[in-house]
Amino acid sequence: MSLNVDIQSKLGAFELDVQLRTKAGTTVVFGRSGSGKTSLINAIAGLTTPDQGRIAFRDTVLFDAQSGVHVPSHQRRIGYVFQNARLFPHLSVSQNLDFGARFAKEPLSVAERRQMIDTLGIEALLNRRIAALSGGEQQRVALGRALLSVPRLLLMDEPLAALDTARKQEILPYFERLHAQGGPPMIYVTHDMSEIVRLADNILVLRDGRSVVGGTVEDVLADPANVKLIGVQDAGALVQGIISGHEADGLSTIDLSAGQLHVPKIGAPVGAKVRMRIRAQDVILSVSEPKDLSSQNILRARITEIQTGEGPSVAIALRTGSDRLLARITRRALAQMQLEVGQEVWAVLKANAVPPSAIARSENNGVVA
Amino acid sequence: MLSAAELAIVALSLQIALLATVVCLPFAIATAWLLARKKFYGKPLLNIVVHLPLVLPPVVTGYALLILFGKQGPIGGMLETFLGITFAFRWTGAALAAGIMGFPLMVRAIRLGIEAVDKGLEDAAATLGASRSAVFLHVTLPLVTPALLAGTVLGFAKAMGEFGATITFVASIPGQTETLPSAIYTLLQVPGGEDAALRLILLSVAVSILALAVSEVLARRAARKVAGL
């Protein structure tokens, strides 16, 4: 157990009441704006003091309201990458990078520093002034600056939110690489599903200042009870696969545990393990084997759970081989098809339902690399 | 060109204004920081006391200095007895008067600068391991440089031009407390002194323009740097 948070705070009319226990790897804190995500990580960083509760990291108590412990930010060794970079405008890029190193007990060696700068692709920027950097470059420098202070834990507050899609796709690989190279555990705040697919090992969902669901990202996203919480547009399970071919017609084939998917061409070699999100609303169910369909992606699946709510739609959990799927169909369709738990069905999805942004390369156990 | 007497007056004026500004600056920074960033009991009172010299008639401030820092004054007496420092009718007294009069201007400029510093940058520095004093030294202070320069120039200009409080507190003794403004005033009181006064007036205009020009160049450079350019 690395980070253990249980805090309560009242900020005007807003009440924060969050419990968080992280394991190794990246924990994504997910929720709409105003759900308390930033308040939570500000408290972990020591930038704010909660009214009640306790924050402990490994064997160190960072905050305990009862015994009056409040370790100041600068002694916590918790790195923080802010949404808007917050680089020091009066310093150059390399001075920004080295700002934290002088306070670190064991700063990185010259070789490690060079390796870090290389990984982040910021070597050419070192002598630039901050105002001459693009948004994406600023975030990469901010990440490097945080890492060079040798933090034990890294907090990221929607570091890509201020960037356009192209810039996001440019930076995400750096975050993934960092993760793969054994960087510090991360708490990553976002409301962007594509970042979750690519980075999350665990997820904590916040709503109105409360932590409502937590667990491995696979479990949380595959649970039909969470569809409303995640958002009906965004909900969808993660599946694992291996790229088995790139076709001349612009499609890539991915082998799943129980079938094949054909998706728009992805930029990873044959044999690469991938993890992808299949949105519940893109999955169509059929009780008989569908023929003469335009879709090439048909998977045999078994219904494991049917979650009816108050709205007109129903969330259905499916198992296909060792993977789980979620489907969202109308209440009327459920009644007409007479679907039941345990029933065998065919799940159909369009090739375009899995865009490249919903696919990430992965290594063992869904750890993104 | 300039006579020895005129040169001496300019030199003394510069000496007084420089001492006043240099000694005041750290106190002005500390006061500005307190007023900009801290909440404490008596803060409105401190604010008023700091600004008093700005609104009081200078002659009142000068008289107050005479009462407090004169040889028989409570503070002046102690300083003389224990430290051997005399303010009354000395150039140091002129510097004290000039400093007190310039102080509120310095505090105001620096306070505005500190209030304009993005607290988010200070938070970022703290998460990078910088203690509060390190944050102040490495982030807040450099970002306040333009305001610091502006405050220093204002304080220096005020000190160079100070007249009312100075003449009340330390009079106008040639070679000791006679600054440019008091020398000009003295000359204007004498019949036929206008020509000599005009020379000093032009001189003080030249010194002022030079100081402004230098500060403008420095301020631009600092503003560019702070903006990350």
Interface residues (C-beta under 8 A of the other chain):
Chain A: A45 G46 L47 P72 S73 H74 Q75 R76 R77 I78 G79 Y80 F82 N84 R86 L87 F88 P89 H90 F99 G100 F103 A104 R129 I130 A131 A132 R145 A146 S149 L155
Chain B: D118 G120 L121 D123 A124 A125 A126 T127 L128 G129 A130 S131 R132 A134 V135 H138 V139 P142 L143 T145 K225 V226 A227 G228 L229
